[in-house]
Amino acid sequence: MPRRLGFLPATLLTAITPTACSAETLEADDPKPPATTPGSANPSGAPGGTPDGSGLPLTEAIGKIPVAEEKRTGYERDSFKHWVDEDDDSCTTRAEVLLAEAVTAPGQGARCSLSGGSWLSYYDETEVTDAKKLGIDHMVPLAEAWDSGAHDWTPERREAYANDLGSDRSLVAVTAKTNRSKADRDPAQWMPPAESATCTYLVDWTATKLRWALTMDDTEKTALLKLAEPCADSVVEYKTAP
């Protein structure tokens, strides 16, 4: 499926060269727990929104997320089964994201072993040519999802959330360093280090919360609205999860 590649400056795109990698070596998704085709002028969620102008302004979309107290009691990362091979093609969710978000496509061998390829981590505008140095980040971390409503879900729905390939916003390949730095924190506590990532990240976060009918607490809402001030042209699109 097509996935957003975040911000891809032309200088970075031309500089990336492939090298050998393995898709299954590192699982640094969230320690506790973007995507038009390359070359699109206005990636969905970036300033300018979608080509047809549909979607909600970012601040309006933030206002649609219900406010509620967080509930961490009972959280265990194992409550969210991942990475699965949902379509039995030998590629786990992690590998599927790596394949979809590659700037230079890796080679694919038996049992979905990947070689070569290159990626751009939009959180820190870093070129990556070794998949072992990438983590697959849950945009809204597993623990944060639990706090925000997933504690009431069935195991099957939590598994669907943890492996959500139905939206290009739910999972993103980023440097393992930024993935570990983010951990289970929300935007009130952590934002991507690259300034260019701010509006895209806020759109992705908001779209994921709306897609899965998750809540936010007062501190998170205040932070989101403040951080969104420079993103007046950013547009949020989402489809409710099945």
Legacy VTK file of the C-alpha trace (Angstrom):
# vtk DataFile Version 3.0
C-alpha trace
ASCII
DATASET POLYDATA
POINTS 242 float
0.000 0.000 0.000
1.261 3.576 -0.547
2.749 5.242 2.508
3.850 8.774 3.227
7.594 9.292 3.171
7.523 12.392 5.366
9.726 15.301 4.325
12.196 14.179 1.656
14.483 17.054 0.638
15.853 16.490 -2.845
19.415 16.671 -1.547
18.729 13.767 0.778
16.935 11.706 -1.823
19.824 11.914 -4.263
22.401 11.228 -1.560
20.947 7.938 -0.300
22.722 4.774 -1.461
21.773 1.171 -0.686
23.617 -1.259 1.559
22.904 -4.685 3.031
20.358 -4.920 5.816
18.088 -7.284 7.688
14.443 -6.507 8.432
14.050 -8.692 11.501
17.138 -7.940 13.592
15.841 -5.021 15.679
12.422 -4.452 17.178
12.738 -0.997 18.720
9.134 -0.044 18.111
8.275 1.714 21.361
10.515 0.731 24.257
7.717 0.667 26.702
5.605 0.789 25.655
4.052 9.241 6.400
2.775 8.657 2.728
2.150 9.843 -0.657
4.288 8.587 -3.466
7.736 10.200 -3.708
7.683 13.484 -5.546
4.234 14.613 -4.421
4.179 18.350 -3.880
2.084 18.300 -0.718
2.194 15.054 1.276
-1.057 14.387 3.139
-0.702 15.930 6.573
2.021 18.365 5.584
1.203 22.051 5.118
-1.111 22.262 2.137
-3.043 19.138 3.003
-4.393 16.746 0.411
-4.628 17.541 -3.305
-8.406 17.924 -3.235
-8.357 20.091 -0.093
-10.396 17.608 1.953
-9.878 16.871 5.644
-10.037 18.852 8.872
-7.781 21.716 9.917
-5.364 20.429 12.552
-6.754 22.429 15.474
-10.309 21.398 14.592
-9.249 17.761 14.439
-7.533 18.025 17.831
-10.811 19.352 19.219
-12.576 16.154 18.125
-10.468 13.961 20.431
-12.395 13.358 23.691
-10.746 14.473 26.931
-10.522 11.898 29.726
-8.213 10.837 32.530
-5.539 8.315 31.629
-5.640 4.782 33.072
-2.280 2.999 33.169
-3.341 0.286 35.662
-2.831 -3.203 34.280
-0.690 -2.204 31.292
1.701 -4.806 29.923
3.406 -4.473 26.580
2.568 -8.106 25.836
-1.101 -7.115 25.860
-0.484 -5.905 22.275
0.648 -8.851 20.134
3.098 -7.851 17.391
4.792 -8.203 14.937
2.438 -10.585 13.125
2.268 -11.869 9.562
-1.387 -11.166 8.964
-1.527 -12.134 5.295
0.787 -15.181 5.568
3.269 -13.848 3.015
6.261 -14.420 5.361
6.618 -10.649 5.952
5.854 -9.462 9.475
4.333 -6.055 10.115
7.820 -4.668 10.732
9.021 -5.872 7.327
5.873 -4.605 5.612
6.520 -1.088 6.941
10.169 -1.228 5.881
9.172 -2.308 2.384
6.488 0.359 2.100
8.559 3.267 3.402
11.847 2.549 1.636
13.177 5.412 -0.447
15.294 2.904 -2.349
13.530 -0.466 -2.386
15.424 -3.323 -0.718
15.775 -6.695 -2.329
13.397 -9.313 -0.948
14.480 -12.916 -0.519
13.120 -16.088 1.029
10.988 -15.645 4.161
10.961 -11.898 3.500
14.651 -11.396 4.128
15.579 -7.906 2.943
18.882 -6.701 1.537
19.975 -3.258 0.505
17.498 -0.400 0.521
17.517 3.052 2.071
15.163 5.086 4.245
14.678 8.593 5.575
13.717 8.948 9.230
11.524 12.035 9.200
11.747 12.517 12.972
15.382 13.615 12.648
15.914 13.940 8.875
18.463 11.130 8.988
19.383 8.898 6.072
19.473 5.209 7.013
20.932 2.454 4.849
20.879 -0.315 7.454
17.482 -1.604 8.586
19.005 -2.764 11.872
19.266 0.922 12.786
15.560 1.521 12.255
12.721 1.097 14.704
9.073 0.800 13.722
7.390 3.391 15.884
3.776 3.129 16.958
2.742 6.724 16.344
0.655 6.617 19.519
2.772 4.297 21.704
1.247 1.122 23.066
1.284 2.353 26.659
-0.281 5.669 25.633
-2.963 3.803 23.685
-3.667 1.692 26.772
-3.953 4.832 28.888
-6.275 6.413 26.338
-8.833 3.654 25.917
-7.160 0.414 24.822
-7.404 -0.951 28.364
-11.063 -1.662 27.543
-10.346 -3.381 24.220
-10.343 -7.077 23.424
-6.957 -8.753 22.808
-7.902 -9.025 19.141
-8.456 -5.281 18.814
-5.179 -4.517 20.594
-3.403 -6.828 18.147
-5.064 -5.017 15.245
-3.884 -1.702 16.674
-0.302 -2.876 17.167
-0.114 -4.088 13.546
-2.182 -1.414 11.825
-1.216 -1.384 8.157
-4.583 0.075 7.197
-3.354 3.621 7.720
-0.047 5.118 6.671
0.005 7.136 9.911
-0.132 4.404 12.526
3.378 2.964 12.074
6.507 4.697 10.858
10.118 3.650 10.264
12.468 5.980 12.159
15.938 5.832 13.634
16.140 3.544 16.644
17.689 6.449 18.563
14.632 8.693 18.192
12.314 5.753 18.817
14.004 5.033 22.138
14.025 8.728 23.009
10.267 8.969 22.449
9.468 5.775 24.407
5.842 5.989 25.589
5.624 9.777 25.801
2.946 11.972 24.259
3.555 15.367 22.563
3.385 17.165 25.909
6.584 15.302 26.840
8.343 14.614 23.533
8.461 15.914 19.971
10.708 14.916 17.056
14.030 16.758 17.099
13.734 17.938 13.473
11.770 21.183 13.257
10.530 20.158 9.814
8.762 17.162 11.395
6.575 19.147 13.798
3.404 19.624 11.756
3.530 16.190 10.138
4.000 14.557 13.537
1.079 16.444 15.081
-1.149 15.499 12.148
-0.096 11.860 12.375
-0.646 11.745 16.146
-4.075 13.377 15.887
-5.175 11.172 12.973
-4.155 8.020 14.840
-6.050 9.010 17.975
-9.146 9.762 15.914
-8.831 6.592 13.834
-8.846 4.435 16.973
-11.258 6.579 19.033
-8.627 7.193 21.701
-8.853 9.972 24.270
-6.391 12.587 25.523
-5.849 14.176 28.908
-5.923 17.914 29.595
-2.143 18.283 29.540
-1.922 16.585 26.162
-4.685 18.751 24.705
-3.036 21.957 25.890
0.286 20.889 24.409
-1.218 19.816 21.082
-3.041 23.100 20.584
0.039 25.141 21.508
2.357 23.124 19.279
-0.129 23.332 16.407
-0.061 27.138 16.265
2.536 27.278 13.445
0.644 24.579 11.498
-2.348 26.594 10.351
-2.345 25.024 6.891
-1.998 21.428 8.092
-4.906 19.100 7.353
-5.900 15.876 9.103
-7.469 12.977 7.244
-8.361 9.651 8.841
-10.580 6.618 8.484
-12.110 5.011 11.546
-10.495 1.654 12.288
-12.706 -1.392 11.638
LINES 2 244
33 0 1 2 3 4 5 6 7 8 9 10 11 12 13 14 15 16 17 18 19 20 21 22 23 24 25 26 27 28 29 30 31 32
209 33 34 35 36 37 38 39 40 41 42 43 44 45 46 47 48 49 50 51 52 53 54 55 56 57 58 59 60 61 62 63 64 65 66 67 68 69 70 71 72 73 74 75 76 77 78 79 80 81 82 83 84 85 86 87 88 89 90 91 92 93 94 95 96 97 98 99 100 101 102 103 104 105 106 107 108 109 110 111 112 113 114 115 116 117 118 119 120 121 122 123 124 125 126 127 128 129 130 131 132 133 134 135 136 137 138 139 140 141 142 143 144 145 146 147 148 149 150 151 152 153 154 155 156 157 158 159 160 161 162 163 164 165 166 167 168 169 170 171 172 173 174 175 176 177 178 179 180 181 182 183 184 185 186 187 188 189 190 191 192 193 194 195 196 197 198 199 200 201 202 203 204 205 206 207 208 209 210 211 212 213 214 215 216 217 218 219 220 221 222 223 224 225 226 227 228 229 230 231 232 233 234 235 236 237 238 239 240 241
